[in-house]
Amino acid sequence: MSTQDDWLDKIPQAARDYIAGRRLEEVECIIADTTGIARGKAMPALTFSRMDHMYMPDVIYYQTVTGGYADIDDLKDQYVEGDMVLKPDFSSATAAPWTGDVTLQVIHNVEDQKGNPMPLVPRNVLKRVVSLYEKEGWVPVVAPELEFYLVSPNVDPNVPIEPMIGRTGRRAASQQSYSMSAVDEYGPVIDDIYDFAEAQGLEIDTIIQEGGGGQIEINLKHGDPIKLADEVFYFKRLIKEAALRHNCFATFMAKPMADQPGSAMHIHHSIMDPKTDKNLFTNAKDEATDLHRHFIGGLQEYMPAGLAFIAPYVNSYRRFVAEHSAPTNLEWATDNRTTGIRIPTSVPAARRVENRVAGMDCNPYIAIAASLACGYLGMKKGIEPREAAKGVAYFGHSQIPETIHDALVLMNDCPELAEVMGEHFVKIYSAIKTAEHEEFQQVISPWEREHLLMSV
């Protein structure tokens, strides 16, 4: 880069509008790690304008959610902390409107020192899967739904999480789905979410009260999988920042409270023909196509092995409770929210497949990649789905593993899915999740102390 103005010409209009008439002070150069946490470097804008790349150690992609490191079998030089090359993706530039100075965030592409995409980077995994679609002449389109809780500040892990205190001075109530007055209870937080999203150029489709106390759902408009994963990555950060301004926490845990519904990241999928811009899930007679059917079949066949990608923690599996607003199966049906795979009501041109199994604790790049990968394998192999479910499906046939350990066993025994996601990435991901599970197994829970201390 030669001058600051050169790179500012490459960023989206919303970012240019944010800094219009003001001096840009800082740039945050960021990437998403395996958990989805933003990592990177902040620097003065002038310094950034003089750089075309930067370096970060690859060891951050071997870290567990607790900050420890997973040992990777047969991986040479794991701990030498070799440099990755980070190059700015200017199309991703957006404001950081909660900061005290004028700041932009820029997601960076990550390459090795020979210019090849680093296979252990979640954003690169998603790009890999999307490229497989493109080779078939398919353009995947997704629309994620974000569910999360606004909760009272919780600084002691031994204390249960509670819904936030609303403007009435009472805790947010559960079983208030779609209630406008419930949303008004935490209106100031919602206002900041809207303001931050507008400053960042992020478009919210709808925002609603979900079934849990203080549980919100934000729907995003459909679009390119990489762009939408970037938006979820950004939304998670901005929502947390908005909550902190109002003495509450925003949590994306899959199951933060035992007596409340869990939080999902439902993913809607469709596929477009790049030549005609028509939905390949619908034919000329407005009927569902073979691709639509085989995509569903792929989810049913491969999602058990892919569950560790979309339900990545011990807590993730606490969400799968029958009759508690979460799927306990991989059955499919039209307009049926008790199935793990739902075909929403729509006009034929908007026919899509909704994966309701993914938890909101997922890394959006990995989860979207895994869901698309399962559908891709179904279409490539011509996998037929089971017959559509009828009625309430909560207590029907279940393919969902009960624990992260069980899910990892299935993942490690599925070479087809590893080939699509990238064998190197899957190997590292498995080691990280195994290390997290082993660490969890060393923790003595309150239940054990309460019921076993004096009773056995």
HELIX and SHEET records of a PDB file:
HELIX    1   1 GLN A    4  LEU A    8  1                                   5    
HELIX    2   2 GLN A   13  ILE A   19  1                                   7    
HELIX    3   3 ALA A   45  SER A   49  1                                   5    
HELIX    4   4 ASP A   58  TYR A   62  5                                   5    
HELIX    5   5 GLN A   78  VAL A   80  5                                   3    
HELIX    6   6 PHE A   90  SER A   92  5                                   3    
HELIX    7   7 PRO A  122  LYS A  135  1                                  14    
HELIX    8   8 MET A  180  GLU A  185  1                                   6    
HELIX    9   9 GLY A  187  GLN A  200  1                                  14    
HELIX   10  10 PRO A  225  LEU A  244  1                                  20    
HELIX   11  11 ASP A  290  ILE A  310  1                                  21    
HELIX   12  12 VAL A  314  ARG A  318  5                                   5    
HELIX   13  13 PRO A  348  ALA A  350  5                                   3    
HELIX   14  14 PRO A  364  LYS A  381  1                                  18    
HELIX   15  15 ILE A  404  ASN A  412  1                                   9    
HELIX   16  16 PRO A  415  MET A  421  1                                   7    
HELIX   17  17 GLU A  423  GLN A  441  1                                  19    
HELIX   18  18 PRO A  446  LEU A  452  1                                   7    
SHEET    1   A 5 ALA A  38  PRO A  44  0                                        
SHEET    2   A 5 GLU A  26  ALA A  32 -1                                        
SHEET    3   A 5 THR A 103  GLU A 111  1                                        
SHEET    4   A 5 ASP A  83  PRO A  88 -1                                        
SHEET    5   A 5 MET A  54  PRO A  57 -1                                        
SHEET    1   B 4 ALA A  38  PRO A  44  0                                        
SHEET    2   B 4 GLU A  26  ALA A  32 -1                                        
SHEET    3   B 4 THR A 103  GLU A 111  1                                        
SHEET    4   B 4 THR A  94  ALA A  95 -1                                        
SHEET    1   C 4 ILE A 204  GLN A 209  0                                        
SHEET    2   C 4 GLN A 215  LEU A 220 -1                                        
SHEET    3   C 4 VAL A 139  VAL A 151 -1                                        
SHEET    4   C 4 PHE A 249  THR A 251 -1                                        
SHEET    1   D 7 ILE A 204  GLN A 209  0                                        
SHEET    2   D 7 GLN A 215  LEU A 220 -1                                        
SHEET    3   D 7 VAL A 139  VAL A 151 -1                                        
SHEET    4   D 7 ILE A 267  MET A 272 -1                                        
SHEET    5   D 7 VAL A 353  ASN A 355 -1                                        
SHEET    6   D 7 ILE A 341  ILE A 343 -1                                        
SHEET    7   D 7 TRP A 332  THR A 334  1                                        
END                                                                             
